[in-house]
Amino acid sequence: MKLNEGEIGKNYVVTGVLAEKRVARRLEALGVNQQTPVIILNKKGSGSLIIKVRGTRLALGRQIAEGIAVKEAKK
């Protein structure tokens, strides 16, 4: 599933980042890489998201969020 398909308040684990090389490197520098837990804090009508990753809140545009593959975290 793609990150932008997730629900607010649920925990997910990143399974892959499918973005152009420059964006993928920047996400990696921010801590968004494989096996990283993320929580969706808010979703906007335009498709942008606010997520919490490694204790930091990040805002992601729709195109970037579509390029992040996730699975639901086991409780």
HTML snippet that shows the backbone in 3Dmol.js (N, CA, C, O; Angstrom):
<script src="https://3Dmol.org/build/3Dmol-min.js"></script>
<div id="view" style="width:600px;height:400px;position:relative"></div>
<script>
const pdb = `
ATOM      1  N   MET A   1       0.846  -1.171   0.000  1.00  0.00           N
ATOM      2  CA  MET A   1       0.000   0.000   0.000  1.00  0.00           C
ATOM      3  C   MET A   1       0.891   1.234   0.000  1.00  0.00           C
ATOM      4  O   MET A   1       2.033   1.193   0.457  1.00  0.00           O
ATOM      5  N   LYS A   2       0.359   2.312  -0.511  1.00  0.00           N
ATOM      6  CA  LYS A   2       1.105   3.572  -0.531  1.00  0.00           C
ATOM      7  C   LYS A   2       0.788   4.360   0.738  1.00  0.00           C
ATOM      8  O   LYS A   2      -0.290   4.219   1.315  1.00  0.00           O
ATOM      9  N   LEU A   3       1.724   5.178   1.158  1.00  0.00           N
ATOM     10  CA  LEU A   3       1.559   5.940   2.401  1.00  0.00           C
ATOM     11  C   LEU A   3       0.316   6.819   2.360  1.00  0.00           C
ATOM     12  O   LEU A   3      -0.381   6.946   3.367  1.00  0.00           O
ATOM     13  N   ASN A   4       0.031   7.423   1.217  1.00  0.00           N
ATOM     14  CA  ASN A   4      -1.127   8.321   1.150  1.00  0.00           C
ATOM     15  C   ASN A   4      -2.459   7.572   1.225  1.00  0.00           C
ATOM     16  O   ASN A   4      -3.507   8.208   1.346  1.00  0.00           O
ATOM     17  N   GLU A   5      -2.446   6.240   1.155  1.00  0.00           N
ATOM     18  CA  GLU A   5      -3.662   5.441   1.294  1.00  0.00           C
ATOM     19  C   GLU A   5      -3.936   5.064   2.745  1.00  0.00           C
ATOM     20  O   GLU A   5      -4.985   4.494   3.046  1.00  0.00           O
ATOM     21  N   GLY A   6      -3.012   5.374   3.644  1.00  0.00           N
ATOM     22  CA  GLY A   6      -3.162   5.021   5.049  1.00  0.00           C
ATOM     23  C   GLY A   6      -4.187   5.888   5.766  1.00  0.00           C
ATOM     24  O   GLY A   6      -4.684   6.876   5.225  1.00  0.00           O
ATOM     25  N   GLU A   7      -4.488   5.494   6.995  1.00  0.00           N
ATOM     26  CA  GLU A   7      -5.468   6.203   7.815  1.00  0.00           C
ATOM     27  C   GLU A   7      -4.778   7.007   8.914  1.00  0.00           C
ATOM     28  O   GLU A   7      -3.716   6.632   9.412  1.00  0.00           O
ATOM     29  N   ILE A   8      -5.402   8.106   9.273  1.00  0.00           N
ATOM     30  CA  ILE A   8      -4.873   8.971  10.327  1.00  0.00           C
ATOM     31  C   ILE A   8      -4.823   8.202  11.644  1.00  0.00           C
ATOM     32  O   ILE A   8      -5.773   7.509  12.008  1.00  0.00           O
ATOM     33  N   GLY A   9      -3.701   8.335  12.353  1.00  0.00           N
ATOM     34  CA  GLY A   9      -3.543   7.730  13.668  1.00  0.00           C
ATOM     35  C   GLY A   9      -3.021   6.310  13.666  1.00  0.00           C
ATOM     36  O   GLY A   9      -2.716   5.774  14.731  1.00  0.00           O
ATOM     37  N   LYS A  10      -2.908   5.684  12.509  1.00  0.00           N
ATOM     38  CA  LYS A  10      -2.423   4.307  12.456  1.00  0.00           C
ATOM     39  C   LYS A  10      -0.915   4.271  12.276  1.00  0.00           C
ATOM     40  O   LYS A  10      -0.308   5.191  11.727  1.00  0.00           O
ATOM     41  N   ASN A  11      -0.330   3.180  12.754  1.00  0.00           N
ATOM     42  CA  ASN A  11       1.114   2.970  12.651  1.00  0.00           C
ATOM     43  C   ASN A  11       1.425   2.116  11.428  1.00  0.00           C
ATOM     44  O   ASN A  11       0.751   1.123  11.156  1.00  0.00           O
ATOM     45  N   TYR A  12       2.453   2.520  10.702  1.00  0.00           N
ATOM     46  CA  TYR A  12       2.889   1.803   9.507  1.00  0.00           C
ATOM     47  C   TYR A  12       4.396   1.621   9.552  1.00  0.00           C
ATOM     48  O   TYR A  12       5.091   2.296  10.311  1.00  0.00           O
ATOM     49  N   VAL A  13       4.893   0.705   8.733  1.00  0.00           N
ATOM     50  CA  VAL A  13       6.331   0.482   8.587  1.00  0.00           C
ATOM     51  C   VAL A  13       6.657   0.658   7.109  1.00  0.00           C
ATOM     52  O   VAL A  13       5.983   0.093   6.248  1.00  0.00           O
ATOM     53  N   VAL A  14       7.684   1.437   6.820  1.00  0.00           N
ATOM     54  CA  VAL A  14       8.094   1.686   5.440  1.00  0.00           C
ATOM     55  C   VAL A  14       8.697   0.407   4.864  1.00  0.00           C
ATOM     56  O   VAL A  14       9.581  -0.201   5.468  1.00  0.00           O
ATOM     57  N   THR A  15       8.207   0.008   3.685  1.00  0.00           N
ATOM     58  CA  THR A  15       8.744  -1.181   3.017  1.00  0.00           C
ATOM     59  C   THR A  15       9.582  -0.814   1.800  1.00  0.00           C
ATOM     60  O   THR A  15      10.307  -1.657   1.272  1.00  0.00           O
ATOM     61  N   GLY A  16       9.489   0.430   1.352  1.00  0.00           N
ATOM     62  CA  GLY A  16      10.293   0.858   0.214  1.00  0.00           C
ATOM     63  C   GLY A  16      10.005   2.294  -0.158  1.00  0.00           C
ATOM     64  O   GLY A  16       8.931   2.822   0.132  1.00  0.00           O
ATOM     65  N   VAL A  17      10.980   2.924  -0.807  1.00  0.00           N
ATOM     66  CA  VAL A  17      10.823   4.293  -1.289  1.00  0.00           C
ATOM     67  C   VAL A  17      11.039   4.281  -2.797  1.00  0.00           C
ATOM     68  O   VAL A  17      12.130   3.979  -3.280  1.00  0.00           O
ATOM     69  N   LEU A  18       9.990   4.611  -3.525  1.00  0.00           N
ATOM     70  CA  LEU A  18      10.039   4.623  -4.978  1.00  0.00           C
ATOM     71  C   LEU A  18       9.899   6.062  -5.451  1.00  0.00           C
ATOM     72  O   LEU A  18       8.799   6.529  -5.748  1.00  0.00           O
ATOM     73  N   ALA A  19      11.011   6.747  -5.516  1.00  0.00           N
ATOM     74  CA  ALA A  19      11.018   8.149  -5.925  1.00  0.00           C
ATOM     75  C   ALA A  19      12.293   8.406  -6.717  1.00  0.00           C
ATOM     76  O   ALA A  19      13.199   7.572  -6.747  1.00  0.00           O
ATOM     77  N   GLU A  20      12.353   9.569  -7.358  1.00  0.00           N
ATOM     78  CA  GLU A  20      13.578   9.869  -8.080  1.00  0.00           C
ATOM     79  C   GLU A  20      14.741   9.939  -7.096  1.00  0.00           C
ATOM     80  O   GLU A  20      14.553  10.197  -5.908  1.00  0.00           O
ATOM     81  N   LYS A  21      15.924   9.709  -7.602  1.00  0.00           N
ATOM     82  CA  LYS A  21      17.108   9.533  -6.757  1.00  0.00           C
ATOM     83  C   LYS A  21      17.318  10.678  -5.771  1.00  0.00           C
ATOM     84  O   LYS A  21      17.646  10.440  -4.609  1.00  0.00           O
ATOM     85  N   ARG A  22      17.135  11.907  -6.219  1.00  0.00           N
ATOM     86  CA  ARG A  22      17.345  13.076  -5.365  1.00  0.00           C
ATOM     87  C   ARG A  22      16.361  13.080  -4.198  1.00  0.00           C
ATOM     88  O   ARG A  22      16.750  13.352  -3.062  1.00  0.00           O
ATOM     89  N   VAL A  23      15.101  12.784  -4.467  1.00  0.00           N
ATOM     90  CA  VAL A  23      14.071  12.771  -3.422  1.00  0.00           C
ATOM     91  C   VAL A  23      14.307  11.608  -2.464  1.00  0.00           C
ATOM     92  O   VAL A  23      14.172  11.760  -1.250  1.00  0.00           O
ATOM     93  N   ALA A  24      14.660  10.446  -3.014  1.00  0.00           N
ATOM     94  CA  ALA A  24      14.916   9.269  -2.172  1.00  0.00           C
ATOM     95  C   ALA A  24      16.078   9.522  -1.212  1.00  0.00           C
ATOM     96  O   ALA A  24      16.018   9.123  -0.049  1.00  0.00           O
ATOM     97  N   ARG A  25      17.127  10.177  -1.688  1.00  0.00           N
ATOM     98  CA  ARG A  25      18.267  10.487  -0.809  1.00  0.00           C
ATOM     99  C   ARG A  25      17.856  11.459   0.293  1.00  0.00           C
ATOM    100  O   ARG A  25      18.285  11.321   1.439  1.00  0.00           O
ATOM    101  N   ARG A  26      17.032  12.432  -0.050  1.00  0.00           N
ATOM    102  CA  ARG A  26      16.587  13.408   0.952  1.00  0.00           C
ATOM    103  C   ARG A  26      15.704  12.730   2.006  1.00  0.00           C
ATOM    104  O   ARG A  26      15.843  13.002   3.198  1.00  0.00           O
ATOM    105  N   LEU A  27      14.807  11.860   1.573  1.00  0.00           N
ATOM    106  CA  LEU A  27      13.974  11.132   2.529  1.00  0.00           C
ATOM    107  C   LEU A  27      14.829  10.257   3.437  1.00  0.00           C
ATOM    108  O   LEU A  27      14.571  10.156   4.636  1.00  0.00           O
ATOM    109  N   GLU A  28      15.841   9.631   2.865  1.00  0.00           N
ATOM    110  CA  GLU A  28      16.746   8.804   3.667  1.00  0.00           C
ATOM    111  C   GLU A  28      17.463   9.650   4.711  1.00  0.00           C
ATOM    112  O   GLU A  28      17.626   9.228   5.856  1.00  0.00           O
ATOM    113  N   ALA A  29      17.891  10.848   4.313  1.00  0.00           N
ATOM    114  CA  ALA A  29      18.561  11.747   5.253  1.00  0.00           C
ATOM    115  C   ALA A  29      17.620  12.180   6.384  1.00  0.00           C
ATOM    116  O   ALA A  29      18.067  12.452   7.498  1.00  0.00           O
ATOM    117  N   LEU A  30      16.329  12.241   6.092  1.00  0.00           N
ATOM    118  CA  LEU A  30      15.340  12.616   7.109  1.00  0.00           C
ATOM    119  C   LEU A  30      14.897  11.431   7.952  1.00  0.00           C
ATOM    120  O   LEU A  30      14.138  11.598   8.907  1.00  0.00           O
ATOM    121  N   GLY A  31      15.371  10.222   7.603  1.00  0.00           N
ATOM    122  CA  GLY A  31      15.063   9.044   8.397  1.00  0.00           C
ATOM    123  C   GLY A  31      13.946   8.188   7.843  1.00  0.00           C
ATOM    124  O   GLY A  31      13.507   7.247   8.503  1.00  0.00           O
ATOM    125  N   VAL A  32      13.476   8.493   6.642  1.00  0.00           N
ATOM    126  CA  VAL A  32      12.408   7.696   6.033  1.00  0.00           C
ATOM    127  C   VAL A  32      13.062   6.679   5.107  1.00  0.00           C
ATOM    128  O   VAL A  32      13.315   6.968   3.937  1.00  0.00           O
ATOM    129  N   ASN A  33      13.334   5.483   5.637  1.00  0.00           N
ATOM    130  CA  ASN A  33      13.901   4.401   4.831  1.00  0.00           C
ATOM    131  C   ASN A  33      13.271   3.086   5.272  1.00  0.00           C
ATOM    132  O   ASN A  33      12.415   3.073   6.157  1.00  0.00           O
ATOM    133  N   GLN A  34      13.685   1.993   4.665  1.00  0.00           N
ATOM    134  CA  GLN A  34      13.041   0.704   4.942  1.00  0.00           C
ATOM    135  C   GLN A  34      13.071   0.362   6.429  1.00  0.00           C
ATOM    136  O   GLN A  34      14.032   0.641   7.145  1.00  0.00           O
ATOM    137  N   GLN A  35      11.972  -0.257   6.857  1.00  0.00           N
ATOM    138  CA  GLN A  35      11.762  -0.723   8.231  1.00  0.00           C
ATOM    139  C   GLN A  35      11.605   0.402   9.251  1.00  0.00           C
ATOM    140  O   GLN A  35      11.667   0.152  10.455  1.00  0.00           O
ATOM    141  N   THR A  36      11.405   1.631   8.792  1.00  0.00           N
ATOM    142  CA  THR A  36      11.195   2.756   9.697  1.00  0.00           C
ATOM    143  C   THR A  36       9.712   2.869  10.046  1.00  0.00           C
ATOM    144  O   THR A  36       8.880   2.912   9.140  1.00  0.00           O
ATOM    145  N   PRO A  37       9.359   2.916  11.329  1.00  0.00           N
ATOM    146  CA  PRO A  37       7.955   3.107  11.692  1.00  0.00           C
ATOM    147  C   PRO A  37       7.526   4.560  11.474  1.00  0.00           C
ATOM    148  O   PRO A  37       8.282   5.487  11.764  1.00  0.00           O
ATOM    149  N   VAL A  38       6.319   4.749  10.966  1.00  0.00           N
ATOM    150  CA  VAL A  38       5.748   6.084  10.761  1.00  0.00           C
ATOM    151  C   VAL A  38       4.301   6.081  11.243  1.00  0.00           C
ATOM    152  O   VAL A  38       3.629   5.049  11.235  1.00  0.00           O
ATOM    153  N   ILE A  39       3.838   7.247  11.658  1.00  0.00           N
ATOM    154  CA  ILE A  39       2.445   7.441  12.067  1.00  0.00           C
ATOM    155  C   ILE A  39       1.888   8.584  11.236  1.00  0.00           C
ATOM    156  O   ILE A  39       2.518   9.635  11.119  1.00  0.00           O
ATOM    157  N   ILE A  40       0.714   8.386  10.659  1.00  0.00           N
ATOM    158  CA  ILE A  40       0.061   9.466   9.913  1.00  0.00           C
ATOM    159  C   ILE A  40      -0.680  10.345  10.912  1.00  0.00           C
ATOM    160  O   ILE A  40      -1.586   9.885  11.607  1.00  0.00           O
ATOM    161  N   LEU A  41      -0.287  11.609  10.977  1.00  0.00           N
ATOM    162  CA  LEU A  41      -0.898  12.536  11.929  1.00  0.00           C
ATOM    163  C   LEU A  41      -2.066  13.302  11.324  1.00  0.00           C
ATOM    164  O   LEU A  41      -3.046  13.590  12.010  1.00  0.00           O
ATOM    165  N   ASN A  42      -1.963  13.634  10.030  1.00  0.00           N
ATOM    166  CA  ASN A  42      -3.004  14.435   9.395  1.00  0.00           C
ATOM    167  C   ASN A  42      -2.945  14.243   7.889  1.00  0.00           C
ATOM    168  O   ASN A  42      -1.880  13.992   7.324  1.00  0.00           O
ATOM    169  N   LYS A  43      -4.093  14.363   7.248  1.00  0.00           N
ATOM    170  CA  LYS A  43      -4.184  14.286   5.797  1.00  0.00           C
ATOM    171  C   LYS A  43      -4.940  15.512   5.302  1.00  0.00           C
ATOM    172  O   LYS A  43      -5.940  15.915   5.896  1.00  0.00           O
ATOM    173  N   LYS A  44      -4.464  16.093   4.226  1.00  0.00           N
ATOM    174  CA  LYS A  44      -5.112  17.257   3.631  1.00  0.00           C
ATOM    175  C   LYS A  44      -5.872  16.833   2.389  1.00  0.00           C
ATOM    176  O   LYS A  44      -5.588  15.785   1.810  1.00  0.00           O
ATOM    177  N   GLY A  45      -6.830  17.638   1.981  1.00  0.00           N
ATOM    178  CA  GLY A  45      -7.630  17.340   0.801  1.00  0.00           C
ATOM    179  C   GLY A  45      -6.815  17.278  -0.478  1.00  0.00           C
ATOM    180  O   GLY A  45      -7.192  16.580  -1.420  1.00  0.00           O
ATOM    181  N   SER A  46      -5.711  17.994  -0.523  1.00  0.00           N
ATOM    182  CA  SER A  46      -4.870  18.017  -1.720  1.00  0.00           C
ATOM    183  C   SER A  46      -4.026  16.752  -1.847  1.00  0.00           C
ATOM    184  O   SER A  46      -3.353  16.561  -2.860  1.00  0.00           O
ATOM    185  N   GLY A  47      -4.050  15.890  -0.839  1.00  0.00           N
ATOM    186  CA  GLY A  47      -3.267  14.663  -0.870  1.00  0.00           C
ATOM    187  C   GLY A  47      -1.992  14.732  -0.064  1.00  0.00           C
ATOM    188  O   GLY A  47      -1.285  13.731   0.054  1.00  0.00           O
ATOM    189  N   SER A  48      -1.679  15.889   0.492  1.00  0.00           N
ATOM    190  CA  SER A  48      -0.474  16.006   1.309  1.00  0.00           C
ATOM    191  C   SER A  48      -0.721  15.403   2.693  1.00  0.00           C
ATOM    192  O   SER A  48      -1.858  15.303   3.152  1.00  0.00           O
ATOM    193  N   LEU A  49       0.363  15.009   3.337  1.00  0.00           N
ATOM    194  CA  LEU A  49       0.291  14.339   4.634  1.00  0.00           C
ATOM    195  C   LEU A  49       1.223  14.992   5.635  1.00  0.00           C
ATOM    196  O   LEU A  49       2.207  15.634   5.269  1.00  0.00           O
ATOM    197  N   ILE A  50       0.896  14.816   6.897  1.00  0.00           N
ATOM    198  CA  ILE A  50       1.834  15.122   7.973  1.00  0.00           C
ATOM    199  C   ILE A  50       2.057  13.801   8.696  1.00  0.00           C
ATOM    200  O   ILE A  50       1.113  13.167   9.168  1.00  0.00           O
ATOM    201  N   ILE A  51       3.325  13.396   8.774  1.00  0.00           N
ATOM    202  CA  ILE A  51       3.659  12.127   9.418  1.00  0.00           C
ATOM    203  C   ILE A  51       4.625  12.368  10.564  1.00  0.00           C
ATOM    204  O   ILE A  51       5.285  13.405  10.635  1.00  0.00           O
ATOM    205  N   LYS A  52       4.694  11.399  11.457  1.00  0.00           N
ATOM    206  CA  LYS A  52       5.680  11.431  12.531  1.00  0.00           C
ATOM    207  C   LYS A  52       6.628  10.274  12.293  1.00  0.00           C
ATOM    208  O   LYS A  52       6.213   9.118  12.215  1.00  0.00           O
ATOM    209  N   VAL A  53       7.907  10.600  12.178  1.00  0.00           N
ATOM    210  CA  VAL A  53       8.929   9.594  11.937  1.00  0.00           C
ATOM    211  C   VAL A  53      10.137   9.918  12.810  1.00  0.00           C
ATOM    212  O   VAL A  53      10.670  11.027  12.760  1.00  0.00           O
ATOM    213  N   ARG A  54      10.561   8.954  13.601  1.00  0.00           N
ATOM    214  CA  ARG A  54      11.712   9.116  14.499  1.00  0.00           C
ATOM    215  C   ARG A  54      11.592  10.357  15.388  1.00  0.00           C
ATOM    216  O   ARG A  54      12.574  11.063  15.616  1.00  0.00           O
ATOM    217  N   GLY A  55      10.380  10.615  15.885  1.00  0.00           N
ATOM    218  CA  GLY A  55      10.156  11.733  16.794  1.00  0.00           C
ATOM    219  C   GLY A  55      10.033  13.085  16.126  1.00  0.00           C
ATOM    220  O   GLY A  55       9.939  14.100  16.818  1.00  0.00           O
ATOM    221  N   THR A  56      10.030  13.134  14.799  1.00  0.00           N
ATOM    222  CA  THR A  56       9.954  14.390  14.061  1.00  0.00           C
ATOM    223  C   THR A  56       8.726  14.395  13.170  1.00  0.00           C
ATOM    224  O   THR A  56       8.377  13.377  12.572  1.00  0.00           O
ATOM    225  N   ARG A  57       8.071  15.547  13.086  1.00  0.00           N
ATOM    226  CA  ARG A  57       6.923  15.678  12.188  1.00  0.00           C
ATOM    227  C   ARG A  57       7.410  16.153  10.827  1.00  0.00           C
ATOM    228  O   ARG A  57       8.191  17.100  10.728  1.00  0.00           O
ATOM    229  N   LEU A  58       6.939  15.482   9.777  1.00  0.00           N
ATOM    230  CA  LEU A  58       7.302  15.841   8.410  1.00  0.00           C
ATOM    231  C   LEU A  58       6.041  16.058   7.591  1.00  0.00           C
ATOM    232  O   LEU A  58       5.061  15.328   7.737  1.00  0.00           O
ATOM    233  N   ALA A  59       6.071  17.062   6.734  1.00  0.00           N
ATOM    234  CA  ALA A  59       4.986  17.283   5.780  1.00  0.00           C
ATOM    235  C   ALA A  59       5.458  16.769   4.429  1.00  0.00           C
ATOM    236  O   ALA A  59       6.552  17.103   3.974  1.00  0.00           O
ATOM    237  N   LEU A  60       4.624  15.955   3.794  1.00  0.00           N
ATOM    238  CA  LEU A  60       4.960  15.379   2.495  1.00  0.00           C
ATOM    239  C   LEU A  60       3.872  15.718   1.495  1.00  0.00           C
ATOM    240  O   LEU A  60       2.684  15.656   1.808  1.00  0.00           O
ATOM    241  N   GLY A  61       4.287  16.076   0.291  1.00  0.00           N
ATOM    242  CA  GLY A  61       3.337  16.308  -0.780  1.00  0.00           C
ATOM    243  C   GLY A  61       2.767  14.995  -1.293  1.00  0.00           C
ATOM    244  O   GLY A  61       3.290  13.922  -0.990  1.00  0.00           O
ATOM    245  N   ARG A  62       1.697  15.083  -2.068  1.00  0.00           N
ATOM    246  CA  ARG A  62       1.010  13.906  -2.582  1.00  0.00           C
ATOM    247  C   ARG A  62       1.932  13.020  -3.407  1.00  0.00           C
ATOM    248  O   ARG A  62       1.933  11.803  -3.219  1.00  0.00           O
ATOM    249  N   GLN A  63       2.715  13.593  -4.314  1.00  0.00           N
ATOM    250  CA  GLN A  63       3.584  12.787  -5.180  1.00  0.00           C
ATOM    251  C   GLN A  63       4.638  12.027  -4.384  1.00  0.00           C
ATOM    252  O   GLN A  63       4.925  10.869  -4.686  1.00  0.00           O
ATOM    253  N   ILE A  64       5.205  12.654  -3.390  1.00  0.00           N
ATOM    254  CA  ILE A  64       6.213  11.976  -2.565  1.00  0.00           C
ATOM    255  C   ILE A  64       5.550  10.881  -1.728  1.00  0.00           C
ATOM    256  O   ILE A  64       6.089   9.780  -1.613  1.00  0.00           O
ATOM    257  N   ALA A  65       4.386  11.175  -1.144  1.00  0.00           N
ATOM    258  CA  ALA A  65       3.677  10.189  -0.327  1.00  0.00           C
ATOM    259  C   ALA A  65       3.266   8.970  -1.154  1.00  0.00           C
ATOM    260  O   ALA A  65       3.241   7.853  -0.637  1.00  0.00           O
ATOM    261  N   GLU A  66       2.945   9.174  -2.427  1.00  0.00           N
ATOM    262  CA  GLU A  66       2.587   8.056  -3.303  1.00  0.00           C
ATOM    263  C   GLU A  66       3.781   7.159  -3.591  1.00  0.00           C
ATOM    264  O   GLU A  66       3.604   5.994  -3.948  1.00  0.00           O
ATOM    265  N   GLY A  67       4.984   7.679  -3.443  1.00  0.00           N
ATOM    266  CA  GLY A  67       6.186   6.911  -3.722  1.00  0.00           C
ATOM    267  C   GLY A  67       6.742   6.164  -2.520  1.00  0.00           C
ATOM    268  O   GLY A  67       7.791   5.529  -2.620  1.00  0.00           O
ATOM    269  N   ILE A  68       6.055   6.231  -1.385  1.00  0.00           N
ATOM    270  CA  ILE A  68       6.514   5.535  -0.184  1.00  0.00           C
ATOM    271  C   ILE A  68       5.583   4.352   0.074  1.00  0.00           C
ATOM    272  O   ILE A  68       4.402   4.529   0.369  1.00  0.00           O
ATOM    273  N   ALA A  69       6.130   3.155  -0.042  1.00  0.00           N
ATOM    274  CA  ALA A  69       5.347   1.936   0.190  1.00  0.00           C
ATOM    275  C   ALA A  69       5.418   1.577   1.674  1.00  0.00           C
ATOM    276  O   ALA A  69       6.484   1.621   2.287  1.00  0.00           O
ATOM    277  N   VAL A  70       4.260   1.220   2.241  1.00  0.00           N
ATOM    278  CA  VAL A  70       4.195   0.886   3.664  1.00  0.00           C
ATOM    279  C   VAL A  70       3.328  -0.351   3.872  1.00  0.00           C
ATOM    280  O   VAL A  70       2.581  -0.771   2.989  1.00  0.00           O
ATOM    281  N   LYS A  71       3.452  -0.914   5.059  1.00  0.00           N
ATOM    282  CA  LYS A  71       2.535  -1.962   5.509  1.00  0.00           C
ATOM    283  C   LYS A  71       2.130  -1.594   6.927  1.00  0.00           C
ATOM    284  O   LYS A  71       2.853  -0.879   7.622  1.00  0.00           O
ATOM    285  N   GLU A  72       0.971  -2.086   7.352  1.00  0.00           N
ATOM    286  CA  GLU A  72       0.501  -1.784   8.690  1.00  0.00           C
ATOM    287  C   GLU A  72       1.401  -2.461   9.711  1.00  0.00           C
ATOM    288  O   GLU A  72       1.763  -3.628   9.560  1.00  0.00           O
ATOM    289  N   ALA A  73       1.757  -1.717  10.749  1.00  0.00           N
ATOM    290  CA  ALA A  73       2.640  -2.245  11.785  1.00  0.00           C
ATOM    291  C   ALA A  73       1.871  -3.235  12.656  1.00  0.00           C
ATOM    292  O   ALA A  73       0.694  -3.032  12.954  1.00  0.00           O
ATOM    293  N   LYS A  74       2.541  -4.291  13.052  1.00  0.00           N
ATOM    294  CA  LYS A  74       1.930  -5.258  13.964  1.00  0.00           C
ATOM    295  C   LYS A  74       1.972  -4.691  15.366  1.00  0.00           C
ATOM    296  O   LYS A  74       2.934  -4.031  15.759  1.00  0.00           O
ATOM    297  N   LYS A  75       0.925  -4.953  16.106  1.00  0.00           N
ATOM    298  CA  LYS A  75       0.842  -4.397  17.461  1.00  0.00           C
ATOM    299  C   LYS A  75       1.485  -5.290  18.469  1.00  0.00           C
ATOM    300  O   LYS A  75       1.502  -4.968  19.657  1.00  0.00           O
TER     301      LYS A  75
END
`;
const viewer = $3Dmol.createViewer("view");
viewer.addModel(pdb, "pdb");
viewer.setStyle({}, {cartoon: {color: "spectrum"}});
viewer.zoomTo();
viewer.render();
</script>
